[in-house]
């Protein structure tokens, strides 16, 4: 049984249909890369999968069951602009501890300085916030992590280190990844499957590029 199943999912935003009758499945431990130009709806799709907003129609199943609206969501999104997922009036550490209590091991793995967790979001850079958002999303209960340009603000060395952590987790738990990026070389390197969005159609359509 697939870990994730989308069945005839349709999504509208501001009166525009972004996705229509979208159906696909994702197995545990798979890493799905999706390449799409800006404005095609990939960020909105991530928000829908993580229950940040509701689809127009269709269903999202985890292990064959509909996503519950109660409790911790097993699909976690780290958005392109990570400040959007933090309360500006609380420290980032407080926000992380709302989900779980990572130890020093995780701070070192994600190159996070402990003092960053004592600060509010507006006191940190985008790259620092992205790593803290990843830390929170890597709660042991997370089964699918959606990474939306999550390392785009980091230098090449730290990007490589972060992706090694995510790939190791995907193989160990297993943790499935959905990776949105404009960097096709990155997607081909870190994904087990890469899809692209067809922009010639009136709504977004995902197609497999044949990679496995």
C-alpha positions, 0 to 999 in steps of 0.5 A: 500500500502506498504511503501517500495517495492523491485521488482526483485532487483539484485546487483553486486559488483566488478563483483560478484553477491551479490543479485539476483531477491530480492523482498520484501515489508515493511510497515510504522512503521515496524522494519525489522532485518536482520542477515547476516555473513560478506561479504554476501552483507548486507552493499551493499544492504543498500547503494543501498536502500539509493541511495549511489549506483545503483542496477544492475537491478530491482526497488525500490518503495516508496509509489508505486513510484520510488525513485527520484534522486532529493532532500532529499532521504526518505531512510537514511543509518547510516553505520557501519563505520559512518566516511564514511558519513561525509566530513572530512573537515567540522564539524559534525554540518555543515553536520547535518545542511545540512539536518535539524536543530535539537534542544537541545531536540534531542541532549539530546535524543541521548546523544550528547554533543553540542561541538561534533558538532563543531569538524571534524569527525577525532576528535571524536570516532566511537560511538560519530560519530554514534550518530551524524550520527543518528541525521542527519538521523532522519530528519523529512523527513526520512521515512525509516532508515537503521541502520547497526550495528549502536550501536555496538560501544556503551556501553550497557546502551547507546545502550538501550537508543538509541534503545528506541529513535528509537523504539519510533520514529518508532511508533510515525511518523511512521518510518520504520527501517531496522536493520543489526546486528550480534547480534541476541538477539538484533534483536529479541528484537527491530524488528517486523520481523527478517530475515536471509541471506542464505549463502549456496546459491551462492547469498544472499537470505533473509528468514523469521524466522517466528517472527512477 
